[in-house]
């Protein structure tokens, strides 16, 4: 999903969480984690392009067009969510709950809408596939869809 879509959904979901809980900490942490989890795309960009200079437009284009050869996405993992959910269960802190909810919504939406294979959002699976984008995502579907939309 595009960053703009994650921002919109995070605003809606965290607003709903606020209406239900009246917890500013929970809703703000949900909003922030739902958006800023995508910061883990930045190291992938640098690893793939081999430059030190960051070009925001190029970064967005390459990520949205599935042009990177390797994708590590350290924060996009169900294993991380399980660990975080366990920590949240035992500490029951509203900020931890918000972070867990924000990451969960984000990763689930990515898993559904990002042309990934069934296990793409498991870090262990990405490791087994050597983090190669072409083995983790159905890139041919993305290419076909983009050609239809031209």
C-alpha positions, 0 to 999 in steps of 0.5 A: 500500500502507498504511504498516503493510504496508510496515513488515511487508514491510520488516522481513521483507525486511531480516531476510532480507537480514541472514540472507543477508549478516550485514551490519547496515548493509545490513539497517538501511538497507534497513529504514529506506529501505523505510519512510521513502520514504513521507515524500515523501507529506507535501509532497503532503499540504500542497500539496493541503490548503493548511494548515500544521497537520499532521493525521496521521489526515487525512493517512493517510485522504487518502493511503489513499483517493486523495483528493489531487488532485496527487501528486508523490512525488519519491522514488517513481520508477524514474528515481531507482532507476536512478541509485541503482543505478548509484551503488551499482554503482560504490561497492559500499557495504553501506549504499547496497546496503541503501538501493537494495534497500529503495527497490526493494522499496517501489516495486515493491510500490506499482507492483503494488498501488496501482492505478497505471497502467503508468508511474505510478512514473516521475517523467517520466510523472507530470510529463507527466500534470501530477501529477494523481492522477485521471490516474495512478491507477485511482481508480474501482477504489479507489472500487468496492472500498471500496463493496463492503467497506462 
